[in-house]
Amino acid sequence: AAKPGTRANLLRAVLHSPGPTFGVLNTLGLSDPELDRLIESAEAAPSATHRARLLRTAQLRATRLRAALPLVVQTEAVVHARRIAWDPPLNMVLRAEDLAPVR
């Protein structure tokens, strides 16, 4: 199953070679076995840190391939009250169960 995260979703859906699970939005005609291997390894990574490292490497590979030119880069911003504690994960997914009152 796909894990949340903007970078992971872009790599998985758009820059991976087309297939039934990965590359479902790849209209670029891009197919690079090394990039595919990095993306698939990130999906199976045993920790968030290892996954982030693999995704960063995959992103650098895609950049070197000049696979796509981003026209818009949207920055995420999250604002919350000081009375709420939240330690954001690497993918910045905001889930209610991760929020807690400050003690």
N, C-alpha and C positions, 0 to 999 in steps of 0.2 A: 504494500500500500504506500501511496505517496505520503511523504512527510511534509509538513508546512514549511514555508520559507521561500521568499521571493527568488533568491539566487538558485536554490535547488529546483524550484518549479520551472524557471526559465531554462536551465540546463537540461532537465529531464524531458520537458515537453517540446522545446523548440530546437535545441542544439544537438540532441542525441540523434543518431541515425533513425530513420522512420521504422516503426514497428508497432505491434499491438499494445504494448505497455509503455514504452519509451518513444519519444519522438513523434507523438501523436499530432503535434502542431508544427512539425518541421516542414515548412513550405520552401525552405531555402535550398533544398537539395544537398544539404551538408551531410557528409558521412565520413567520420574520422574514428577508426578503431581505438586509438589511444584516448581520445576524448570520451568515447563510449565507456571504456574500461574505468576511467576515473569517476564518471557519473554513477555507474553501477556499483562501484566499490563504496562510494559515499552513501548510497542507499543501504548498504549492508554494514556500515561502520559500527563498531561496538560501542562507541562513545560519541557524544556531541562534539567534543574537541577534535577527535579524529575525523569525524564527518566534515566539520568546518574546514579542516586542513585540506582534505581531498577536494572539497568544493572550491576552495581558493585556487588550488592547483588546476582544476578543470577550467575555472574562469580564466586563469592566465593562459592556458592552452587555447581556449576559444578566442581570446584576444590576439594571440600570435597568429592564429589562422585567419584573422580578420573575417570571421564568420558572419557578423552582423554589426551594424552601426546603430547604437542606441540613440534615438532622437529625444527621448525624455528619460530622465532618471529621477524618480520620485523618492524623496526622503521621508522616512517614517517618523512620526512624532507621537508620543504618548504622554498625556498629562494626567496625573492622579493626585488626589489629596494627600497631604503629609501624614494623615492619620491611617493611611493604607500602606502596607508593606508589600512590595513586589520586587522580586529578583528576576529580571527578564532573562529568558533563555536566549541562546545565540540566534535563534530564528525570529525573536521578538513576538512570538505568538502570545496573545493576551487571553488567558483562560481564567474564568471566575474562580476555579478551585486553586489557582496560584496566588490569589490575593488574600491578605490577612490583615486584621487590625494591628496597628502598631502598639507594642506593649511597653 
